[in-house]
Amino acid sequence: MDLLTANHYVESCTGSMDRDANSTERRICTRQVASVALSSLDVARSSPSHDPISGLDLVPHGVQLSVRSMNRRDLVLAVLAASQGRSLTPVQMQKAAFLVTTNIPQVVTEGPLFNFVPYDYGPFDKDVYAEAHALAACGEAVVAPSAQGRWNTYAASAQGLQRGQQILAGLAPPQRKYVEDVALWVLSQSFGSLVKSIYSAYPAMKQNSIFQG
């Protein structure tokens, strides 16, 4: 098992476990899968040209709010639509939702925001997956096993792509650009460079990490 397979499997299989109630089970799963790969493969180091935080423009203070109402499920669909039909892995989905929620929280005008906490590989909220599955249930997203079969991938369906583009069109231009840039950036990253870049920009999210890259 290589590092990419192990990392995605761990994030996917532990995502549905409650940290407190099933901590032993979660840690056994994590250590059995991750220890093999982490000892056999070096994580690819990110290059300056792929630095997400310096390469992405944050929305300036005072930018106008979204033109239309938007909840966190819409946020997930907007990220999937901004991915232009390409599938996101669990870590890409989590980190994209984290960056948007953290840097332009004003786009969510209805209901709660996501609540990301430091997890095995950085910021994590299992509700990101729940919202993606809800989108799939209404035909707006496709949740499918990866080619390796060890984790799910997330993409907008044709129907979801259409509505997702409408959601993006309802954002102020700087907000829309940020969502689109985040989606395309996470798709360009390896697992290692993505996690390391997030840790570099948000050190508090490194707490509880088992990542050794």
Order of alpha helices (4+ residues) and beta strands (2+ residues): alpha-alpha-alpha-alpha-alpha-beta-beta-alpha-beta-beta-alpha-alpha-alpha
